[in-house]
Amino acid sequence: MAMLTRRRMLHALTTTPLLAAAAVGVRAHSAAGTQATPDGAYGAGTLPSGIRSRLVPGVNGITMHVLEAGHETPGRPGLLLVHGFPELGYSWRKVMLPLAAAGFHVMAPDQRGYGRSGGTDVHFDDDLAPFSTLNRVRDMMALVHALGHREVASVVGHDFGSPVAAWCALTRPDVFRAVVMMSAPFGGTARLPFNTANTAPPPAAPAPDMDAGLAALAPPRKHYQTYYTTREANENMWKAPQGLQAFLRAYYHAKSADWPGNAPHPLSANTPEQFALLPRYYVMDKDKGMADQVAADMPTAAQIAACQWLPDRELAVYAGEYGRTGFQGGLQSYRVGRVPRLSAELTLFAGRTIDVPATFISGKSDWGVFQRAGSFESMQKSACTNFRGAHLVDGAGHWVQQEQPAKVAELVLQFVRGVRV
């Protein structure tokens, strides 16, 4: 008998009856060649009626879980929605039906390493290549084709899904005909050294060591993306001292418009001193894990009860999925940029711009817009040659499509309709 991995053993010990029923249900194939999850399994009964959940095998080597709306009518133009961290395809549940009602086939997958998609049974020392930026583009390409589209009207990406969407549009503009980036600006591609064979290059200034600079502050700090590359990050969040659901509640609350500390503004430079102005969920205390860092930002019982954009039964969906899988599948992507053979792949596109129509949407209370000085401006001035405007939504922080879904749906439709005229 094959030995159980630690994660599979934990899954076997902690799976609820609902998840057990789902595990049985997802093994049943439908006539269309996909695997259908049973009604109510994914989302625990919180998915709006009209959104279906299914598993699609053979997507770039994995089975991918996807939510769909507007699937009943063949031939509709497609909209692909790509979530971030720590989120799921479920994060788009509130905007999918309005987009479908406007005539689109709306597709919202769990990205590789998340939720019910492949790549979740992954460990820190596993190969990072499946989680590279270009392989995520291949994932999105394969899924779109598997669902019957040779192109989509737009790809929409939030948080970590924003650079995935940007690279989809940059590398395959024939498939991804427009792009909506949300919460994470795309500052552009790398530039290769030029004419160095004919002209002596100027002496290179040593690259600043941001980690060392942050550690030297008083009190010492560290960047959350550096923390997410560490071996201990997954265990700290998955086995959070306060419990997984309480950790997620504090994390989502701290990055939302509900947290009064979110009053973002541009940074003047990418220096440790400027980075220290960012909230602790971005530039952490050096001696804390993320679960410990956000514990102080846990909302009160009254605040939780008043949170209409993420009530407890919806938060429990995230806790249930991450409780099964842990966070490592999502964290792997934060490590890719530190692997030269994987980051070097992107130099193939050095100097390329996003030339399809592009727009940006974020919450007005979202520090993600400004967490790296210059990116927001570069996205509009140079990284995109057909930029159609940036929108900062009132009453929303980082989770803009959940906090203000009606406004986000309106902005996406306004953009896509304008592109298609």
Residue pairs with C-beta under 8 A, 6 or more apart in sequence:
4 12
5 121
5 123
7 121
7 325
7 326
8 121
11 324
14 323
14 324
15 23
15 324
16 320
18 40
18 41
18 44
19 41
19 320
19 324
21 38
21 41
22 37
22 38
22 41
22 42
25 36
25 37
25 38
25 41
26 35
26 36
26 37
26 38
26 41
26 55
26 116
27 35
28 35
28 36
29 35
30 36
30 54
33 57
34 54
34 55
34 56
34 57
35 54
35 55
35 56
35 57
35 63
36 52
36 53
36 54
36 55
37 53
37 54
37 55
37 65
37 116
40 47
41 53
42 53
42 65
42 67
42 90
42 115
42 116
43 53
43 90
43 93
43 317
44 313
44 316
44 317
44 320
46 93
46 313
46 314
46 317
47 53
47 67
47 90
47 93
48 93
48 94
48 96
48 97
50 69
50 97
50 100
51 67
51 68
51 69
51 93
51 96
51 97
52 67
52 68
52 69
52 71
53 65
53 66
53 67
54 65
54 66
54 68
55 63
55 64
55 65
55 66
55 116
56 63
56 64
56 65
56 66
56 143
56 146
56 147
57 63
58 142
58 146
59 118
59 139
59 142
59 143
59 146
60 135
60 138
60 139
60 141
60 142
60 143
61 118
61 130
62 112
62 117
62 118
62 119
62 139
63 117
63 118
64 109
64 110
64 112
64 117
64 118
64 139
64 143
65 89
65 109
65 110
65 115
65 116
65 117
66 89
66 107
66 108
66 109
66 110
66 143
66 147
67 89
67 90
67 92
67 93
67 96
67 107
67 108
67 109
68 105
68 106
68 107
68 108
68 147
69 96
69 97
69 99
69 100
69 105
69 106
70 76
70 99
70 100
70 101
70 103
70 104
70 105
70 106
71 105
73 105
74 148
76 103
76 104
76 105
77 103
77 104
77 105
77 152
77 153
77 420
78 104
78 105
78 106
78 107
78 144
78 147
78 149
78 151
78 152
78 153
79 99
79 104
79 105
79 106
79 107
79 152
79 153
79 154
79 155
79 156
79 412
79 416
80 107
80 108
80 109
80 140
80 143
80 144
80 152
80 154
80 155
80 156
80 168
80 176
81 89
81 92
81 95
81 96
81 106
81 107
81 108
81 156
81 157
81 158
81 161
82 109
82 111
82 140
82 155
82 156
82 157
82 158
82 161
82 162
82 164
82 165
82 168
83 89
83 90
83 91
83 92
83 108
83 110
83 111
83 114
83 158
83 159
83 160
83 161
84 91
84 157
84 158
84 159
84 160
84 161
84 162
84 183
84 184
85 159
85 160
85 327
85 330
85 331
85 333
85 334
86 237
86 248
86 251
86 318
86 322
86 327
86 330
87 114
87 158
87 159
87 161
87 318
88 110
88 114
88 115
88 317
88 318
88 321
89 108
89 109
89 110
89 111
89 114
89 115
90 108
90 110
90 115
90 317
90 318
90 321
91 108
91 158
91 399
91 401
91 402
92 106
92 108
92 401
93 108
94 401
94 402
94 405
95 401
95 405
95 408
95 409
95 412
96 106
96 108
98 405
98 406
98 409
98 410
98 413
99 106
99 409
99 412
99 413
100 106
102 413
102 417
104 153
104 416
105 147
105 149
107 143
107 144
107 147
107 152
109 117
109 139
109 140
109 143
110 116
110 117
111 117
111 136
111 139
111 161
111 164
111 330
112 118
112 119
112 130
112 131
112 135
112 136
112 139
112 329
113 119
113 120
113 122
113 131
113 328
113 329
113 330
113 332
113 333
114 120
114 321
114 325
114 329
114 330
115 321
115 325
116 321
119 130
119 131
119 329
120 324
120 325
120 326
120 329
121 325
122 328
122 329
122 332
123 328
124 231
124 234
124 328
126 332
128 332
128 335
128 336
128 339
128 342
129 135
129 342
130 332
131 329
131 332
131 333
131 335
131 336
132 333
132 336
132 342
132 345
133 163
133 164
133 167
133 333
133 336
133 342
133 345
133 346
134 167
134 171
134 345
134 346
136 164
136 167
136 333
137 164
137 167
137 168
137 171
137 172
140 155
140 164
140 168
140 176
141 168
141 172
141 175
144 150
144 151
144 152
144 175
150 175
151 174
151 175
151 176
151 177
152 175
152 176
152 177
153 177
153 178
153 416
153 419
153 420
154 176
154 177
154 178
154 179
154 180
154 412
154 415
154 416
154 419
155 165
155 168
155 169
155 176
155 178
155 179
155 180
156 165
156 179
156 180
156 182
156 412
157 163
157 164
157 165
157 166
157 168
157 179
157 180
157 181
157 182
157 184
158 182
158 183
158 184
158 400
158 401
159 182
159 183
159 184
159 368
159 398
160 184
160 330
160 333
161 182
162 181
162 182
162 183
162 184
162 185
162 186
163 184
163 186
165 176
165 179
165 180
165 181
166 179
166 181
166 186
166 354
167 346
168 175
168 176
168 179
169 176
169 178
169 179
169 354
169 356
169 358
170 189
170 349
170 352
170 353
170 354
171 349
173 354
173 355
173 356
176 356
177 356
177 357
177 419
178 356
178 357
178 358
178 415
178 416
178 419
179 354
179 356
179 357
179 358
179 359
180 358
180 359
180 360
180 361
180 412
180 415
181 358
181 359
181 360
181 361
181 379
182 360
182 361
182 362
182 400
182 401
182 408
183 361
183 362
183 363
183 366
183 368
183 369
183 398
183 400
184 368
185 360
185 369
185 372
185 375
185 376
185 378
185 379
186 354
186 375
186 379
186 383
186 384
187 372
187 374
187 375
187 378
187 379
187 383
188 353
188 378
188 379
188 382
188 383
189 346
189 349
189 350
189 351
189 352
189 353
189 383
190 346
190 347
190 350
190 351
191 350
191 351
192 347
192 350
192 351
193 201
208 271
210 223
210 270
210 272
210 275
211 222
211 223
211 226
213 271
213 272
214 220
214 221
214 222
214 223
214 272
214 275
214 276
214 283
214 286
215 221
215 222
215 286
216 272
217 272
217 273
217 276
219 285
219 286
220 285
220 286
220 287
221 272
221 275
221 276
221 283
221 284
221 285
221 286
222 283
222 284
222 285
222 286
223 275
223 282
223 283
223 284
224 281
224 282
224 283
224 284
224 290
225 334
227 233
227 284
227 289
227 290
228 331
228 334
228 335
229 331
229 334
229 335
229 338
232 289
233 289
233 290
233 327
233 331
234 326
234 327
234 328
234 331
236 289
236 290
236 291
236 292
237 244
237 247
237 289
237 290
237 291
237 327
238 244
238 322
238 323
238 326
238 327
240 246
240 247
240 291
241 291
241 292
241 295
242 250
242 291
242 295
242 298
244 319
244 322
244 323
245 315
245 316
245 319
246 298
247 290
247 291
247 294
247 295
248 315
248 318
248 319
248 322
249 298
249 299
249 304
249 315
250 294
250 295
250 297
250 298
250 299
251 281
251 290
251 294
252 310
252 315
252 399
253 259
253 297
253 298
253 299
253 303
253 307
254 261
254 279
254 281
254 294
254 297
255 262
255 281
255 366
255 367
255 397
255 398
255 399
256 262
256 309
256 363
256 365
256 396
256 397
256 398
256 399
256 403
257 363
257 364
257 365
257 395
257 396
257 397
257 403
258 299
258 303
258 307
258 397
259 297
259 365
259 397
261 279
262 279
262 365
262 366
262 367
262 397
263 365
264 365
264 366
264 367
264 369
264 370
265 370
266 370
266 373
266 376
267 274
267 275
267 277
267 278
267 370
267 371
267 372
267 373
268 274
268 373
269 373
270 372
270 373
270 374
274 373
275 282
275 283
276 283
278 367
278 371
279 367
280 293
280 294
281 290
281 293
281 294
281 297
282 367
282 371
284 290
284 293
285 293
299 307
304 312
309 399
309 402
309 403
309 404
309 405
310 399
310 402
336 342
336 343
337 343
353 382
353 383
353 384
353 385
354 383
354 384
354 385
354 386
355 384
355 385
355 386
356 386
357 386
357 388
357 415
357 418
357 419
358 379
358 384
358 386
358 387
358 388
359 387
359 388
359 389
359 390
359 391
359 411
359 415
360 376
360 379
360 380
360 387
360 389
360 390
360 391
361 390
361 391
361 393
361 400
361 408
361 411
361 412
362 368
362 369
362 390
362 391
362 392
362 393
362 396
362 398
362 400
363 392
363 393
363 395
363 396
363 397
363 398
363 399
363 400
363 403
363 404
364 392
364 393
364 394
364 395
364 396
365 396
365 397
366 392
366 396
366 397
366 398
366 400
367 398
368 398
369 376
369 392
370 376
376 390
379 387
379 390
380 387
380 390
388 415
388 418
388 419
391 411
393 400
393 404
393 407
393 408
393 411
394 404
395 403
395 404
396 403
396 404
396 407
397 403
400 408
401 408
